[in-house]
Amino acid sequence: MSQIGNASSPPTTRTSKRAIIACKACNLRKVRCTVTLSGPPCANCSVSGVTYQLVSDNPSATEPSPSENRSSIAPRRKQRVVHVSINDNQPNDPSPPQTSPSENRSSIAPRRKQRVVHISINDNQPNDPSPPQTDSGELAGDNGGNVCQVPTALADGRLESGSQSPEACRSIGERGLPTSAIFGSRRPSNSSYAAEDSSAYAEALEGRSGREDGCVPFYPGDQRGPAFVMDICEPRRSSKDNHFLVPMPSITSLLPEDINYLSTKGAFTLPPRHIREALIRCYFHYVNPFSPILDANDFLLDYEKGRISLLLLWSMFIAAASFIDHSMLTEDFYPSRTALKRAMYQRAKALYDADYEKDKITLIQSVFLMGHWYTSTDDRAGPWHWTGIAIGLSHTVGLHQLSHSSRPSWRRLWWSLYCREVWLSLGLGRPMRIALEDSDTAPLSTCDSDVLSPELIGEVSQKYMPGEQSHLFEMWLDQVRLTVALGNVLVKSYKSKGVKQSRADIERCELEIRSSHRTCPRSNNQSRVLASHIHQFKLYFEAAIIVLYRPYILDPPREVSAANQGQWRKLACQKTRTAASNASGAVNSMMAEDLIGLCHTITVIALIPLMQIHLFESTSLTPMAREMGKHNLALCMLAMDELRKSYLSANAAYKLFEAAINKIENAPVQGDQRHS
């Protein structure tokens, strides 16, 4: 077990007995083999992609007797392997998949019973009724098998699963994962196994090996909880960073009925290759710059090698579907982007409900992206729900207590969560669930951006990544600073209980907001991606100014005398009116440059404050102010109407303001209902 982010402390040396069982590659390299923890292949073989071969100092280790199975710490369990052979050129075979009895045993005893779905997809050859052969090296993927494993060359072809009806396949309209895909997951089969996963606290205290092979992050909490025991035992430890790596708990895979359910839901049926590549490109162009939660280098390397989490992939598709070209939808029978997002959300949710993904960082990334799906106004399983789950999981792994030496992608994930929480709190009018006073995660800098490896620079980078990555990341850093300032405004000015802000407090908040707005890069040859981000940031900035002064249009701040209240209201109205006009200018520029379709989901939320001000101005006694309010509101309604093609939340906002406009226009005119 190692402590994360403590590079300055010397490694702890511990003597241990040589493992009886190890793979050939680890034995030659003289490194720790995790085969007794995770089953074959070990983590090193999985990462290196080498063929797994067993080496044992005990000839009887590979074939323990039944009595040894009962008494051994790591008893040998049977492995059930379900093989489904799928061919695009043959009709569906309704017969159940066949299981080879000879494949029900593995070459080494894993600690848990494991069931793995092996889906073989061949576009060019006839269907072979015999199950494909698999060696032991194919039975485990990264992090216990929760990966989608495909070759580097992704083939095309319409997927027709034998477990689905032809009607279901037509409604899905997708092609399958090429050549060979292995889907494994983990689930305790009984409560007794759960007890073996309760040693993480002890592992963290004992501080075993400093290696990361076969380990997962673990956060025991701060000094309010069990972490105080570590301070008692090691009062002079050099770091109070309670982030550790502990051995990955022993695991089992999905039950057969869960596998059948996921197959029926289409969770193992990916879109065609050109759709996949378009979605990944849209993700890194339009989603990742606003929420850089992934390590682009690791993701692209894993994707090109065919090793990626299915849950994460579907979740990425949900967020990226808002930006895919409409021509691709008609080719695959999706009437709209919303229909495409709904289909992908159903698959991601099925995997989540089945407890498919066990890596918590991947799980946090996935549920964060699932929050880009808006269901209805009751929000039972919408953005607020999924963001709340991501926040809860992030606390369990300690993302809120990360030092500068921690992984940049983890800190980007935490600050992306915070930004989304602030804007959701604003858009839904609900209290924030993240308090920065309880967070000690280090701020970000330009050094924390993604750095692509040399093997990705070139064709792969041009295929998926935007050109102005450095400018986009700097703009995101400005957005984080802006959102932190906005979060302070929500905490101080929109509390049910608390002291009302003074004028000096409001001026300090405005200064904090304005300090985040730097000169945005502008050039004649800038890309549409960068241009859309510049306009959206201006919109967010002006929306934050409106949110700051909006409460004081009718209610003056603390310490303002009665004689000066009228003057203060005029100042608040002027501030909000100017900000709303500037924001409408950014919206007008996006419409003129045909960039509305590239707007992020936060843009829907940011439009609402300025539309509220325009609606308020449309009731003014001053004719010019009233007509300008109506004009700008109509402009924003036009933009919101365009966003309805991609976001259900935009549809809800459009209907709200449409009803408000009709109510104001049809209401009898009374002098006391208008303002000056």
Secondary structure as a PSIPRED ss2 file (coil, helix, strand):
# PSIPRED VFORMAT (PSIPRED V4.0)

   1 M C   1.000  0.000  0.000
   2 S E   0.000  0.000  1.000
   3 Q E   0.000  0.000  1.000
   4 I C   1.000  0.000  0.000
   5 G C   1.000  0.000  0.000
   6 N C   1.000  0.000  0.000
   7 A C   1.000  0.000  0.000
   8 S C   1.000  0.000  0.000
   9 S C   1.000  0.000  0.000
  10 P C   1.000  0.000  0.000
  11 P C   1.000  0.000  0.000
  12 T C   1.000  0.000  0.000
  13 T C   1.000  0.000  0.000
  14 R C   1.000  0.000  0.000
  15 T C   1.000  0.000  0.000
  16 S C   1.000  0.000  0.000
  17 K C   1.000  0.000  0.000
  18 R C   1.000  0.000  0.000
  19 A C   1.000  0.000  0.000
  20 I C   1.000  0.000  0.000
  21 I E   0.000  0.000  1.000
  22 A E   0.000  0.000  1.000
  23 C E   0.000  0.000  1.000
  24 K H   0.000  1.000  0.000
  25 A H   0.000  1.000  0.000
  26 C H   0.000  1.000  0.000
  27 N H   0.000  1.000  0.000
  28 L H   0.000  1.000  0.000
  29 R H   0.000  1.000  0.000
  30 K C   1.000  0.000  0.000
  31 V C   1.000  0.000  0.000
  32 R C   1.000  0.000  0.000
  33 C C   1.000  0.000  0.000
  34 T C   1.000  0.000  0.000
  35 V H   0.000  1.000  0.000
  36 T H   0.000  1.000  0.000
  37 L H   0.000  1.000  0.000
  38 S H   0.000  1.000  0.000
  39 G C   1.000  0.000  0.000
  40 P C   1.000  0.000  0.000
  41 P C   1.000  0.000  0.000
  42 C C   1.000  0.000  0.000
  43 A H   0.000  1.000  0.000
  44 N H   0.000  1.000  0.000
  45 C H   0.000  1.000  0.000
  46 S H   0.000  1.000  0.000
  47 V H   0.000  1.000  0.000
  48 S H   0.000  1.000  0.000
  49 G C   1.000  0.000  0.000
  50 V C   1.000  0.000  0.000
  51 T C   1.000  0.000  0.000
  52 Y C   1.000  0.000  0.000
  53 Q C   1.000  0.000  0.000
  54 L E   0.000  0.000  1.000
  55 V E   0.000  0.000  1.000
  56 S E   0.000  0.000  1.000
  57 D C   1.000  0.000  0.000
  58 N C   1.000  0.000  0.000
  59 P C   1.000  0.000  0.000
  60 S C   1.000  0.000  0.000
  61 A C   1.000  0.000  0.000
  62 T C   1.000  0.000  0.000
  63 E C   1.000  0.000  0.000
  64 P C   1.000  0.000  0.000
  65 S C   1.000  0.000  0.000
  66 P H   0.000  1.000  0.000
  67 S H   0.000  1.000  0.000
  68 E H   0.000  1.000  0.000
  69 N H   0.000  1.000  0.000
  70 R H   0.000  1.000  0.000
  71 S H   0.000  1.000  0.000
  72 S C   1.000  0.000  0.000
  73 I C   1.000  0.000  0.000
  74 A C   1.000  0.000  0.000
  75 P C   1.000  0.000  0.000
  76 R C   1.000  0.000  0.000
  77 R C   1.000  0.000  0.000
  78 K C   1.000  0.000  0.000
  79 Q E   0.000  0.000  1.000
  80 R E   0.000  0.000  1.000
  81 V E   0.000  0.000  1.000
  82 V E   0.000  0.000  1.000
  83 H E   0.000  0.000  1.000
  84 V E   0.000  0.000  1.000
  85 S E   0.000  0.000  1.000
  86 I E   0.000  0.000  1.000
  87 N E   0.000  0.000  1.000
  88 D C   1.000  0.000  0.000
  89 N C   1.000  0.000  0.000
  90 Q C   1.000  0.000  0.000
  91 P C   1.000  0.000  0.000
  92 N C   1.000  0.000  0.000
  93 D C   1.000  0.000  0.000
  94 P C   1.000  0.000  0.000
  95 S C   1.000  0.000  0.000
  96 P C   1.000  0.000  0.000
  97 P C   1.000  0.000  0.000
  98 Q C   1.000  0.000  0.000
  99 T C   1.000  0.000  0.000
 100 S C   1.000  0.000  0.000
 101 P H   0.000  1.000  0.000
 102 S H   0.000  1.000  0.000
 103 E H   0.000  1.000  0.000
 104 N H   0.000  1.000  0.000
 105 R C   1.000  0.000  0.000
 106 S C   1.000  0.000  0.000
 107 S C   1.000  0.000  0.000
 108 I C   1.000  0.000  0.000
 109 A C   1.000  0.000  0.000
 110 P C   1.000  0.000  0.000
 111 R C   1.000  0.000  0.000
 112 R C   1.000  0.000  0.000
 113 K C   1.000  0.000  0.000
 114 Q E   0.000  0.000  1.000
 115 R E   0.000  0.000  1.000
 116 V E   0.000  0.000  1.000
 117 V E   0.000  0.000  1.000
 118 H E   0.000  0.000  1.000
 119 I E   0.000  0.000  1.000
 120 S E   0.000  0.000  1.000
 121 I E   0.000  0.000  1.000
 122 N E   0.000  0.000  1.000
 123 D C   1.000  0.000  0.000
 124 N C   1.000  0.000  0.000
 125 Q C   1.000  0.000  0.000
 126 P C   1.000  0.000  0.000
 127 N C   1.000  0.000  0.000
 128 D C   1.000  0.000  0.000
 129 P C   1.000  0.000  0.000
 130 S C   1.000  0.000  0.000
 131 P C   1.000  0.000  0.000
 132 P C   1.000  0.000  0.000
 133 Q C   1.000  0.000  0.000
 134 T C   1.000  0.000  0.000
 135 D C   1.000  0.000  0.000
 136 S H   0.000  1.000  0.000
 137 G H   0.000  1.000  0.000
 138 E H   0.000  1.000  0.000
 139 L C   1.000  0.000  0.000
 140 A C   1.000  0.000  0.000
 141 G C   1.000  0.000  0.000
 142 D C   1.000  0.000  0.000
 143 N C   1.000  0.000  0.000
 144 G C   1.000  0.000  0.000
 145 G C   1.000  0.000  0.000
 146 N C   1.000  0.000  0.000
 147 V C   1.000  0.000  0.000
 148 C E   0.000  0.000  1.000
 149 Q E   0.000  0.000  1.000
 150 V C   1.000  0.000  0.000
 151 P C   1.000  0.000  0.000
 152 T C   1.000  0.000  0.000
 153 A C   1.000  0.000  0.000
 154 L C   1.000  0.000  0.000
 155 A C   1.000  0.000  0.000
 156 D C   1.000  0.000  0.000
 157 G C   1.000  0.000  0.000
 158 R E   0.000  0.000  1.000
 159 L C   1.000  0.000  0.000
 160 E C   1.000  0.000  0.000
 161 S C   1.000  0.000  0.000
 162 G C   1.000  0.000  0.000
 163 S C   1.000  0.000  0.000
 164 Q C   1.000  0.000  0.000
 165 S C   1.000  0.000  0.000
 166 P H   0.000  1.000  0.000
 167 E H   0.000  1.000  0.000
 168 A H   0.000  1.000  0.000
 169 C H   0.000  1.000  0.000
 170 R H   0.000  1.000  0.000
 171 S H   0.000  1.000  0.000
 172 I H   0.000  1.000  0.000
 173 G C   1.000  0.000  0.000
 174 E C   1.000  0.000  0.000
 175 R E   0.000  0.000  1.000
 176 G C   1.000  0.000  0.000
 177 L C   1.000  0.000  0.000
 178 P C   1.000  0.000  0.000
 179 T E   0.000  0.000  1.000
 180 S E   0.000  0.000  1.000
 181 A E   0.000  0.000  1.000
 182 I E   0.000  0.000  1.000
 183 F E   0.000  0.000  1.000
 184 G E   0.000  0.000  1.000
 185 S C   1.000  0.000  0.000
 186 R C   1.000  0.000  0.000
 187 R C   1.000  0.000  0.000
 188 P C   1.000  0.000  0.000
 189 S C   1.000  0.000  0.000
 190 N C   1.000  0.000  0.000
 191 S H   0.000  1.000  0.000
 192 S H   0.000  1.000  0.000
 193 Y H   0.000  1.000  0.000
 194 A H   0.000  1.000  0.000
 195 A H   0.000  1.000  0.000
 196 E C   1.000  0.000  0.000
 197 D C   1.000  0.000  0.000
 198 S C   1.000  0.000  0.000
 199 S C   1.000  0.000  0.000
 200 A H   0.000  1.000  0.000
 201 Y H   0.000  1.000  0.000
 202 A H   0.000  1.000  0.000
 203 E H   0.000  1.000  0.000
 204 A H   0.000  1.000  0.000
 205 L H   0.000  1.000  0.000
 206 E H   0.000  1.000  0.000
 207 G C   1.000  0.000  0.000
 208 R C   1.000  0.000  0.000
 209 S C   1.000  0.000  0.000
 210 G C   1.000  0.000  0.000
 211 R C   1.000  0.000  0.000
 212 E C   1.000  0.000  0.000
 213 D C   1.000  0.000  0.000
 214 G C   1.000  0.000  0.000
 215 C E   0.000  0.000  1.000
 216 V E   0.000  0.000  1.000
 217 P E   0.000  0.000  1.000
 218 F E   0.000  0.000  1.000
 219 Y C   1.000  0.000  0.000
 220 P C   1.000  0.000  0.000
 221 G C   1.000  0.000  0.000
 222 D C   1.000  0.000  0.000
 223 Q C   1.000  0.000  0.000
 224 R C   1.000  0.000  0.000
 225 G C   1.000  0.000  0.000
 226 P C   1.000  0.000  0.000
 227 A H   0.000  1.000  0.000
 228 F H   0.000  1.000  0.000
 229 V H   0.000  1.000  0.000
 230 M H   0.000  1.000  0.000
 231 D H   0.000  1.000  0.000
 232 I H   0.000  1.000  0.000
 233 C H   0.000  1.000  0.000
 234 E C   1.000  0.000  0.000
 235 P C   1.000  0.000  0.000
 236 R C   1.000  0.000  0.000
 237 R C   1.000  0.000  0.000
 238 S C   1.000  0.000  0.000
 239 S C   1.000  0.000  0.000
 240 K C   1.000  0.000  0.000
 241 D C   1.000  0.000  0.000
 242 N C   1.000  0.000  0.000
 243 H C   1.000  0.000  0.000
 244 F E   0.000  0.000  1.000
 245 L E   0.000  0.000  1.000
 246 V E   0.000  0.000  1.000
 247 P E   0.000  0.000  1.000
 248 M C   1.000  0.000  0.000
 249 P C   1.000  0.000  0.000
 250 S C   1.000  0.000  0.000
 251 I C   1.000  0.000  0.000
 252 T C   1.000  0.000  0.000
 253 S C   1.000  0.000  0.000
 254 L C   1.000  0.000  0.000
 255 L C   1.000  0.000  0.000
 256 P H   0.000  1.000  0.000
 257 E H   0.000  1.000  0.000
 258 D H   0.000  1.000  0.000
 259 I H   0.000  1.000  0.000
 260 N H   0.000  1.000  0.000
 261 Y H   0.000  1.000  0.000
 262 L H   0.000  1.000  0.000
 263 S H   0.000  1.000  0.000
 264 T H   0.000  1.000  0.000
 265 K C   1.000  0.000  0.000
 266 G C   1.000  0.000  0.000
 267 A C   1.000  0.000  0.000
 268 F C   1.000  0.000  0.000
 269 T C   1.000  0.000  0.000
 270 L C   1.000  0.000  0.000
 271 P C   1.000  0.000  0.000
 272 P C   1.000  0.000  0.000
 273 R H   0.000  1.000  0.000
 274 H H   0.000  1.000  0.000
 275 I H   0.000  1.000  0.000
 276 R H   0.000  1.000  0.000
 277 E H   0.000  1.000  0.000
 278 A H   0.000  1.000  0.000
 279 L H   0.000  1.000  0.000
 280 I H   0.000  1.000  0.000
 281 R H   0.000  1.000  0.000
 282 C H   0.000  1.000  0.000
 283 Y H   0.000  1.000  0.000
 284 F H   0.000  1.000  0.000
 285 H H   0.000  1.000  0.000
 286 Y H   0.000  1.000  0.000
 287 V H   0.000  1.000  0.000
 288 N C   1.000  0.000  0.000
 289 P C   1.000  0.000  0.000
 290 F C   1.000  0.000  0.000
 291 S C   1.000  0.000  0.000
 292 P C   1.000  0.000  0.000
 293 I C   1.000  0.000  0.000
 294 L C   1.000  0.000  0.000
 295 D C   1.000  0.000  0.000
 296 A H   0.000  1.000  0.000
 297 N H   0.000  1.000  0.000
 298 D H   0.000  1.000  0.000
 299 F H   0.000  1.000  0.000
 300 L H   0.000  1.000  0.000
 301 L H   0.000  1.000  0.000
 302 D H   0.000  1.000  0.000
 303 Y H   0.000  1.000  0.000
 304 E H   0.000  1.000  0.000
 305 K C   1.000  0.000  0.000
 306 G C   1.000  0.000  0.000
 307 R E   0.000  0.000  1.000
 308 I E   0.000  0.000  1.000
 309 S C   1.000  0.000  0.000
 310 L H   0.000  1.000  0.000
 311 L H   0.000  1.000  0.000
 312 L H   0.000  1.000  0.000
 313 L H   0.000  1.000  0.000
 314 W H   0.000  1.000  0.000
 315 S H   0.000  1.000  0.000
 316 M H   0.000  1.000  0.000
 317 F H   0.000  1.000  0.000
 318 I H   0.000  1.000  0.000
 319 A H   0.000  1.000  0.000
 320 A H   0.000  1.000  0.000
 321 A H   0.000  1.000  0.000
 322 S H   0.000  1.000  0.000
 323 F H   0.000  1.000  0.000
 324 I C   1.000  0.000  0.000
 325 D C   1.000  0.000  0.000
 326 H H   0.000  1.000  0.000
 327 S H   0.000  1.000  0.000
 328 M H   0.000  1.000  0.000
 329 L H   0.000  1.000  0.000
 330 T H   0.000  1.000  0.000
 331 E H   0.000  1.000  0.000
 332 D C   1.000  0.000  0.000
 333 F C   1.000  0.000  0.000
 334 Y C   1.000  0.000  0.000
 335 P C   1.000  0.000  0.000
 336 S C   1.000  0.000  0.000
 337 R H   0.000  1.000  0.000
 338 T H   0.000  1.000  0.000
 339 A H   0.000  1.000  0.000
 340 L H   0.000  1.000  0.000
 341 K H   0.000  1.000  0.000
 342 R H   0.000  1.000  0.000
 343 A H   0.000  1.000  0.000
 344 M H   0.000  1.000  0.000
 345 Y H   0.000  1.000  0.000
 346 Q H   0.000  1.000  0.000
 347 R H   0.000  1.000  0.000
 348 A H   0.000  1.000  0.000
 349 K H   0.000  1.000  0.000
 350 A H   0.000  1.000  0.000
 351 L H   0.000  1.000  0.000
 352 Y H   0.000  1.000  0.000
 353 D H   0.000  1.000  0.000
 354 A C   1.000  0.000  0.000
 355 D C   1.000  0.000  0.000
 356 Y C   1.000  0.000  0.000
 357 E C   1.000  0.000  0.000
 358 K C   1.000  0.000  0.000
 359 D C   1.000  0.000  0.000
 360 K H   0.000  1.000  0.000
 361 I H   0.000  1.000  0.000
 362 T H   0.000  1.000  0.000
 363 L H   0.000  1.000  0.000
 364 I H   0.000  1.000  0.000
 365 Q H   0.000  1.000  0.000
 366 S H   0.000  1.000  0.000
 367 V H   0.000  1.000  0.000
 368 F H   0.000  1.000  0.000
 369 L H   0.000  1.000  0.000
 370 M H   0.000  1.000  0.000
 371 G C   1.000  0.000  0.000
 372 H C   1.000  0.000  0.000
 373 W C   1.000  0.000  0.000
 374 Y C   1.000  0.000  0.000
 375 T C   1.000  0.000  0.000
 376 S C   1.000  0.000  0.000
 377 T C   1.000  0.000  0.000
 378 D C   1.000  0.000  0.000
 379 D C   1.000  0.000  0.000
 380 R C   1.000  0.000  0.000
 381 A C   1.000  0.000  0.000
 382 G C   1.000  0.000  0.000
 383 P H   0.000  1.000  0.000
 384 W H   0.000  1.000  0.000
 385 H H   0.000  1.000  0.000
 386 W H   0.000  1.000  0.000
 387 T H   0.000  1.000  0.000
 388 G H   0.000  1.000  0.000
 389 I H   0.000  1.000  0.000
 390 A H   0.000  1.000  0.000
 391 I H   0.000  1.000  0.000
 392 G H   0.000  1.000  0.000
 393 L H   0.000  1.000  0.000
 394 S H   0.000  1.000  0.000
 395 H H   0.000  1.000  0.000
 396 T H   0.000  1.000  0.000
 397 V C   1.000  0.000  0.000
 398 G C   1.000  0.000  0.000
 399 L H   0.000  1.000  0.000
 400 H H   0.000  1.000  0.000
 401 Q H   0.000  1.000  0.000
 402 L C   1.000  0.000  0.000
 403 S C   1.000  0.000  0.000
 404 H C   1.000  0.000  0.000
 405 S C   1.000  0.000  0.000
 406 S C   1.000  0.000  0.000
 407 R C   1.000  0.000  0.000
 408 P H   0.000  1.000  0.000
 409 S H   0.000  1.000  0.000
 410 W H   0.000  1.000  0.000
 411 R H   0.000  1.000  0.000
 412 R H   0.000  1.000  0.000
 413 L H   0.000  1.000  0.000
 414 W H   0.000  1.000  0.000
 415 W H   0.000  1.000  0.000
 416 S H   0.000  1.000  0.000
 417 L H   0.000  1.000  0.000
 418 Y H   0.000  1.000  0.000
 419 C H   0.000  1.000  0.000
 420 R H   0.000  1.000  0.000
 421 E H   0.000  1.000  0.000
 422 V H   0.000  1.000  0.000
 423 W H   0.000  1.000  0.000
 424 L H   0.000  1.000  0.000
 425 S H   0.000  1.000  0.000
 426 L H   0.000  1.000  0.000
 427 G H   0.000  1.000  0.000
 428 L H   0.000  1.000  0.000
 429 G C   1.000  0.000  0.000
 430 R C   1.000  0.000  0.000
 431 P C   1.000  0.000  0.000
 432 M C   1.000  0.000  0.000
 433 R C   1.000  0.000  0.000
 434 I C   1.000  0.000  0.000
 435 A C   1.000  0.000  0.000
 436 L H   0.000  1.000  0.000
 437 E H   0.000  1.000  0.000
 438 D H   0.000  1.000  0.000
 439 S C   1.000  0.000  0.000
 440 D C   1.000  0.000  0.000
 441 T C   1.000  0.000  0.000
 442 A C   1.000  0.000  0.000
 443 P C   1.000  0.000  0.000
 444 L C   1.000  0.000  0.000
 445 S C   1.000  0.000  0.000
 446 T H   0.000  1.000  0.000
 447 C H   0.000  1.000  0.000
 448 D H   0.000  1.000  0.000
 449 S C   1.000  0.000  0.000
 450 D C   1.000  0.000  0.000
 451 V C   1.000  0.000  0.000
 452 L C   1.000  0.000  0.000
 453 S C   1.000  0.000  0.000
 454 P C   1.000  0.000  0.000
 455 E C   1.000  0.000  0.000
 456 L C   1.000  0.000  0.000
 457 I C   1.000  0.000  0.000
 458 G C   1.000  0.000  0.000
 459 E H   0.000  1.000  0.000
 460 V H   0.000  1.000  0.000
 461 S H   0.000  1.000  0.000
 462 Q H   0.000  1.000  0.000
 463 K H   0.000  1.000  0.000
 464 Y H   0.000  1.000  0.000
 465 M C   1.000  0.000  0.000
 466 P C   1.000  0.000  0.000
 467 G C   1.000  0.000  0.000
 468 E C   1.000  0.000  0.000
 469 Q H   0.000  1.000  0.000
 470 S H   0.000  1.000  0.000
 471 H H   0.000  1.000  0.000
 472 L H   0.000  1.000  0.000
 473 F H   0.000  1.000  0.000
 474 E H   0.000  1.000  0.000
 475 M H   0.000  1.000  0.000
 476 W H   0.000  1.000  0.000
 477 L H   0.000  1.000  0.000
 478 D H   0.000  1.000  0.000
 479 Q H   0.000  1.000  0.000
 480 V H   0.000  1.000  0.000
 481 R H   0.000  1.000  0.000
 482 L H   0.000  1.000  0.000
 483 T H   0.000  1.000  0.000
 484 V H   0.000  1.000  0.000
 485 A H   0.000  1.000  0.000
 486 L H   0.000  1.000  0.000
 487 G H   0.000  1.000  0.000
 488 N H   0.000  1.000  0.000
 489 V H   0.000  1.000  0.000
 490 L H   0.000  1.000  0.000
 491 V H   0.000  1.000  0.000
 492 K H   0.000  1.000  0.000
 493 S H   0.000  1.000  0.000
 494 Y C   1.000  0.000  0.000
 495 K C   1.000  0.000  0.000
 496 S C   1.000  0.000  0.000
 497 K C   1.000  0.000  0.000
 498 G C   1.000  0.000  0.000
 499 V C   1.000  0.000  0.000
 500 K C   1.000  0.000  0.000
 501 Q C   1.000  0.000  0.000
 502 S E   0.000  0.000  1.000
 503 R H   0.000  1.000  0.000
 504 A H   0.000  1.000  0.000
 505 D H   0.000  1.000  0.000
 506 I H   0.000  1.000  0.000
 507 E H   0.000  1.000  0.000
 508 R H   0.000  1.000  0.000
 509 C H   0.000  1.000  0.000
 510 E H   0.000  1.000  0.000
 511 L H   0.000  1.000  0.000
 512 E H   0.000  1.000  0.000
 513 I H   0.000  1.000  0.000
 514 R H   0.000  1.000  0.000
 515 S H   0.000  1.000  0.000
 516 S C   1.000  0.000  0.000
 517 H C   1.000  0.000  0.000
 518 R C   1.000  0.000  0.000
 519 T C   1.000  0.000  0.000
 520 C C   1.000  0.000  0.000
 521 P C   1.000  0.000  0.000
 522 R C   1.000  0.000  0.000
 523 S C   1.000  0.000  0.000
 524 N C   1.000  0.000  0.000
 525 N C   1.000  0.000  0.000
 526 Q C   1.000  0.000  0.000
 527 S C   1.000  0.000  0.000
 528 R H   0.000  1.000  0.000
 529 V H   0.000  1.000  0.000
 530 L H   0.000  1.000  0.000
 531 A H   0.000  1.000  0.000
 532 S H   0.000  1.000  0.000
 533 H H   0.000  1.000  0.000
 534 I H   0.000  1.000  0.000
 535 H H   0.000  1.000  0.000
 536 Q H   0.000  1.000  0.000
 537 F H   0.000  1.000  0.000
 538 K H   0.000  1.000  0.000
 539 L H   0.000  1.000  0.000
 540 Y H   0.000  1.000  0.000
 541 F H   0.000  1.000  0.000
 542 E H   0.000  1.000  0.000
 543 A H   0.000  1.000  0.000
 544 A H   0.000  1.000  0.000
 545 I H   0.000  1.000  0.000
 546 I H   0.000  1.000  0.000
 547 V H   0.000  1.000  0.000
 548 L H   0.000  1.000  0.000
 549 Y H   0.000  1.000  0.000
 550 R H   0.000  1.000  0.000
 551 P H   0.000  1.000  0.000
 552 Y H   0.000  1.000  0.000
 553 I C   1.000  0.000  0.000
 554 L C   1.000  0.000  0.000
 555 D C   1.000  0.000  0.000
 556 P C   1.000  0.000  0.000
 557 P C   1.000  0.000  0.000
 558 R E   0.000  0.000  1.000
 559 E C   1.000  0.000  0.000
 560 V C   1.000  0.000  0.000
 561 S C   1.000  0.000  0.000
 562 A H   0.000  1.000  0.000
 563 A H   0.000  1.000  0.000
 564 N H   0.000  1.000  0.000
 565 Q H   0.000  1.000  0.000
 566 G H   0.000  1.000  0.000
 567 Q H   0.000  1.000  0.000
 568 W H   0.000  1.000  0.000
 569 R H   0.000  1.000  0.000
 570 K H   0.000  1.000  0.000
 571 L H   0.000  1.000  0.000
 572 A H   0.000  1.000  0.000
 573 C H   0.000  1.000  0.000
 574 Q H   0.000  1.000  0.000
 575 K H   0.000  1.000  0.000
 576 T H   0.000  1.000  0.000
 577 R H   0.000  1.000  0.000
 578 T H   0.000  1.000  0.000
 579 A H   0.000  1.000  0.000
 580 A H   0.000  1.000  0.000
 581 S H   0.000  1.000  0.000
 582 N H   0.000  1.000  0.000
 583 A H   0.000  1.000  0.000
 584 S H   0.000  1.000  0.000
 585 G H   0.000  1.000  0.000
 586 A H   0.000  1.000  0.000
 587 V H   0.000  1.000  0.000
 588 N H   0.000  1.000  0.000
 589 S H   0.000  1.000  0.000
 590 M H   0.000  1.000  0.000
 591 M H   0.000  1.000  0.000
 592 A H   0.000  1.000  0.000
 593 E C   1.000  0.000  0.000
 594 D C   1.000  0.000  0.000
 595 L C   1.000  0.000  0.000
 596 I H   0.000  1.000  0.000
 597 G H   0.000  1.000  0.000
 598 L H   0.000  1.000  0.000
 599 C C   1.000  0.000  0.000
 600 H C   1.000  0.000  0.000
 601 T H   0.000  1.000  0.000
 602 I H   0.000  1.000  0.000
 603 T H   0.000  1.000  0.000
 604 V H   0.000  1.000  0.000
 605 I H   0.000  1.000  0.000
 606 A H   0.000  1.000  0.000
 607 L H   0.000  1.000  0.000
 608 I H   0.000  1.000  0.000
 609 P H   0.000  1.000  0.000
 610 L H   0.000  1.000  0.000
 611 M H   0.000  1.000  0.000
 612 Q H   0.000  1.000  0.000
 613 I H   0.000  1.000  0.000
 614 H H   0.000  1.000  0.000
 615 L H   0.000  1.000  0.000
 616 F H   0.000  1.000  0.000
 617 E H   0.000  1.000  0.000
 618 S C   1.000  0.000  0.000
 619 T C   1.000  0.000  0.000
 620 S E   0.000  0.000  1.000
 621 L C   1.000  0.000  0.000
 622 T C   1.000  0.000  0.000
 623 P H   0.000  1.000  0.000
 624 M H   0.000  1.000  0.000
 625 A H   0.000  1.000  0.000
 626 R H   0.000  1.000  0.000
 627 E H   0.000  1.000  0.000
 628 M H   0.000  1.000  0.000
 629 G H   0.000  1.000  0.000
 630 K H   0.000  1.000  0.000
 631 H H   0.000  1.000  0.000
 632 N H   0.000  1.000  0.000
 633 L H   0.000  1.000  0.000
 634 A H   0.000  1.000  0.000
 635 L H   0.000  1.000  0.000
 636 C H   0.000  1.000  0.000
 637 M H   0.000  1.000  0.000
 638 L H   0.000  1.000  0.000
 639 A H   0.000  1.000  0.000
 640 M H   0.000  1.000  0.000
 641 D H   0.000  1.000  0.000
 642 E H   0.000  1.000  0.000
 643 L H   0.000  1.000  0.000
 644 R C   1.000  0.000  0.000
 645 K C   1.000  0.000  0.000
 646 S C   1.000  0.000  0.000
 647 Y C   1.000  0.000  0.000
 648 L H   0.000  1.000  0.000
 649 S H   0.000  1.000  0.000
 650 A H   0.000  1.000  0.000
 651 N H   0.000  1.000  0.000
 652 A H   0.000  1.000  0.000
 653 A H   0.000  1.000  0.000
 654 Y H   0.000  1.000  0.000
 655 K H   0.000  1.000  0.000
 656 L H   0.000  1.000  0.000
 657 F H   0.000  1.000  0.000
 658 E H   0.000  1.000  0.000
 659 A H   0.000  1.000  0.000
 660 A H   0.000  1.000  0.000
 661 I H   0.000  1.000  0.000
 662 N H   0.000  1.000  0.000
 663 K H   0.000  1.000  0.000
 664 I H   0.000  1.000  0.000
 665 E H   0.000  1.000  0.000
 666 N H   0.000  1.000  0.000
 667 A C   1.000  0.000  0.000
 668 P C   1.000  0.000  0.000
 669 V C   1.000  0.000  0.000
 670 Q C   1.000  0.000  0.000
 671 G H   0.000  1.000  0.000
 672 D H   0.000  1.000  0.000
 673 Q H   0.000  1.000  0.000
 674 R C   1.000  0.000  0.000
 675 H E   0.000  0.000  1.000
 676 S C   1.000  0.000  0.000
